Amino acid sequence: MVEEHPEEAESEAQQKPTFRIEEAIGALAMGLICIISILNVVVRYATDVSFAFTEEYSVFLLVVVTFVGAGLAYTNNGHIAITFFVNRFGLRGRRVLKVFSFLASTVLFALIVYYGADLTIDEYLFEETSPALGYPTWIYTVWLPLLSAAVLFRIFQSHWNELRKKG
């Protein structure tokens, strides 16, 4: 019989990975891309007919994966840093670079929210349709500002958590 120590149980509970909605959405989108692509290849080889329209779905899902991945990277503090240069700075220099990274990321995703919303409104007003399926294109582009806003939320959340650790 194995004895359990309360301290070990607590540390295991703390090490348990937390669920993040980005992981579920990313996995679902990647799975759908795989299924669509595999089915397209099978049908093309079996019938010599290509379902070219499925490319619209695949591209849309790839955009979703990209933004969801960006939000997840900020949540896990796994965004790109040129460590060759960052590691050459002292503690103060790294803090300055972190603030610069926060500001640059915030400006970038805020601009994507603004211009993505502007693009979505234009596509809605001009009733643009997609070439393969004929769907209104705004149903694809509306996700650009929404997902960018979600990434912005994660950027602020990550920065806030970092400030709380230091304070």
N, C-alpha and C positions, 0 to 999 in steps of 0.2 A: 504494500500500500504506500502510495506516495503522499508525503505531507506537503500541504500548501502553506506557504508563508503569506500573510496579508500584504507584506511589502512587495513581494513578487507579483501578486495578483494586481496590485495597484499599478506597478510599472508596466505590466502587460497591457492593462487597460489604457494607459497613457500612450503606449506605442502603437496601439491599434490605429490604422489609417482612417482619417475622417472621410466621409462621403462628400464629394463635391459634384455639383450638378454638371460642371464642365466635363468631368470624366465620363459621365453617362451620355451626355449629348455627343461628345466626340466619338465615343465608342459606337453609338448608334449610327452616326453619320458615316463613319469609316466602314461599318458593316454594310450599310446600304450601298455605298460606293462599290464595295467588293461584289456584292450580289448583282448589282446592275451591270458591272463590267463583265463578270463571268457569264451571266445570261446573254449579254450582247455577243460575246465571243462564241458561245455554244450555238446560238441561233445563226450567226454569220457562217460558221463552218457547216452546220447542218442544212441550211437552206440557201446559202449565198445571198441572203438579204441582211442588211445591216440596220439596226435600230439607231440611226443617227440622232434621233430626237432625245435619246437617253443622255446625250452629252450635256444637255441643259441641266438635267437633274444632277449629274456628276459634278459639273462646275459649281453649281449652287452649293452642294454638300461640301465641296472642297473649301469654299469660302467660309462656310460655317465651321469646319474643322480648324481652319486657320485662326479665326477670331477666338474660338473656344480655347484653342491651344495657347494663344497669347494671354488670355485671362488666367489660365491655369499656370502658365509660366510665372506670372506676377504673384499669384497666390503662393507658389512654392519657392519664390525668390530664385527662379531659374532663368531669368531673362539673360540675354547676351551681355557679357562684359568682356572687354578685351583684357584678360587677366595679365597678359604680358606687361601692359602698361599700368593697370590698376595696382598690381602687387608692388610696383616700384614706388608708389606713393606711401607716405606715412598714414597714420590713422586720420589725421585732419584732412589730408588730401583725398582719402577714400570717402570721407563724409561729404566733401565738396562734390566729388564725382557722383555720389548717390543722389544728392540734391539736384544736380544737373540732369541726371538720368530721369528722375521723377518729373522735373519740369518739362524736359523734351518729350517724354512719353505722354504727359498730360496734354501738351499742346498738339502733338500729332493726333491723338485719338479724339480730341475736341474738334480739330479741323475735319477729321473723317466724319464725325457726327454731323457737323454743320453742312459740309458739302454733300454728304450722303443723303441727308434729308432734302437738300435742295434738288439733287438729282432725282430722288424718288418723287418729289412733288412735280417736277417737270415731266417725268415719264407718265405720271398719272394724268396731268392736265393735257398732254399731247397725245394721250392714248396709244403710246408705243406698244408694239407687240413683239414677242420673241419670234425669231425666224422659223424655227422648227415646229414648235407646238402652237404658236399663235396666242400664247398666254400674254396677258398684260405684263410688261417687264417690271412694273413697280412692285409686283409680288415677290420678285427676287431681290430688288435693290432696297426694299424697306428694311431688310435685315442688316444692311450695312450700318446705318446709324444706331439701330437697336443693339446690335452686338458690340459696336464700338463703345456705346454707353455702358454696357456690361463690363467691358475691359477697363474703362475709366473707373468704374466702381471698384474693381479689383485692385487697380493701381493705388487708389486712395486708401483702400482697406489695408493693403500691404504696407504702405507708407505709415499709416496710422499705427499699425501693430509694431512697426519698427521704432517709432517715436515713443510708444508706451514702454517698450523694453528698456530704453535708455533712461526714461524718466523715473 
